[in-house]
Amino acid sequence: MSFTEAPRVALGHWPTPLERMDRLRAELGCRPRLWIKRDDCSGLATGGNKTRKLEFLIGAAQAAGATTVMTFGALQSNHARQTAAAAVRHGLACELILTRRVRYTGPSFEAGGNVLLDAVLGASLHIAEDADHAARLARGRKRAIEAAGGRVYTIPAGGSNVTGGLGYVAAAEELAAQCEAAGFHPDYLVHASSSGGTQAGLVVGSTIYLPATRVLGINTYEPDAALQEHQVRQLTQALADELSIKVRADQVRIDHRHLGEDYGLPTAAMRAAVQRLARSEGILLDPVYSGKAFAGFLSWLQEGRFDDCENVIFIHTGGTVTLPVYAADLV
Ligand SMILES: *Cc1c(COP(=O)(O)O)cnc(C)c1O
């Protein structure tokens, strides 16, 4: 199959901008030109990378005759907020099962940021204490909705399955056209990697549209490096199989050094990276994903690992809504 044949709905503002970071480059005195792909500006309810996945996931939900989409995430899930908005745009009800998974406390962690926006968007919110509780809540809601004549389409956490991954295959096609128009070929794409759909889509998509470009995911989720590698490789392979594309295991590159203690817990390098991009280019990152990923991007530049590159692109995957939630750890 080709990704252009999959059911798809319109949700985002495409193409998202591809911008130069010349001030940051001058500040760092680094060799490659630095670019940022603004998927934080995807246009759906404060934006982010899930918009691309949801174009295909909501398309599949509609094709399946769903009345309701159900999805999962941590309390401050950007994916949950984007799903709530995407459902509204296409006339579907939305059930969010959010788990208290992150050991972070603060006045707005339970009710501000994405949780507030989920409620504003009219999603039905269910808070779980752990994974078992979340599964029980999901079963109960599904039964109740189906008993009332509805049909539930379940989207995995992060929208990361083969269907969602198609969104980042499409992103690679979009980016290839932008790079060609700007007259360069990117040596590297660097981004935050968590549930793996973004990386799987970019690896498969770059194999098709940007074959000389390497993809580097910065692990922002899983303390067990081997497990993260396994999961991202598995999803990448499944997506490649779906599109009849050949990928090698070594195309999935992950740097695990920037996660810190765990998912959702701030690091000093994250804070420095958020401040650095804000104060050099006026661009806001987020504390959970793109801030840690940008810390990784800066470390690769400072370690000289991009010294043989002409152009490197950081993909800003969104999440800025949670900046105020982490106020105590940002300044
Ligand atoms: C979900 C998310 C990611 C990670 O994308 P995956 O496809 O889950 O790996 C990165 N950045 C932000 C802001 C996100 O919300």
The ligand as a MOL file (V3000), in Angstrom:
LIG
                    3D

  0  0  0     0  0            999 V3000
M  V30 BEGIN CTAB
M  V30 COUNTS 15 15 0 0 0
M  V30 BEGIN ATOM
M  V30 1 C 4.2580 12.6140 21.9180 0
M  V30 2 C 5.3100 13.6520 21.8380 0
M  V30 3 C 6.6020 13.3390 21.3790 0
M  V30 4 C 7.0620 11.9410 21.0730 0
M  V30 5 O 6.5150 11.4070 19.9030 0
M  V30 6 P 6.3660 9.8300 19.7900 0
M  V30 7 O 5.8020 9.6220 18.4550 0
M  V30 8 O 5.4500 9.4230 20.9100 0
M  V30 9 O 7.6980 9.2180 19.9610 0
M  V30 10 C 7.5210 14.3630 21.2400 0
M  V30 11 N 7.2050 15.6350 21.5730 0
M  V30 12 C 5.9900 15.9670 22.0450 0
M  V30 13 C 5.7420 17.3810 22.4130 0
M  V30 14 C 5.0040 14.9890 22.1970 0
M  V30 15 O 3.8060 15.3430 22.6820 0
M  V30 END ATOM
M  V30 BEGIN BOND
M  V30 1 1 1 2
M  V30 2 1 2 3
M  V30 3 2 2 14
M  V30 4 1 3 4
M  V30 5 2 3 10
M  V30 6 1 4 5
M  V30 7 1 5 6
M  V30 8 2 6 7
M  V30 9 1 6 8
M  V30 10 1 6 9
M  V30 11 1 10 11
M  V30 12 2 11 12
M  V30 13 1 12 13
M  V30 14 1 12 14
M  V30 15 1 14 15
M  V30 END BOND
M  V30 END CTAB
M  END
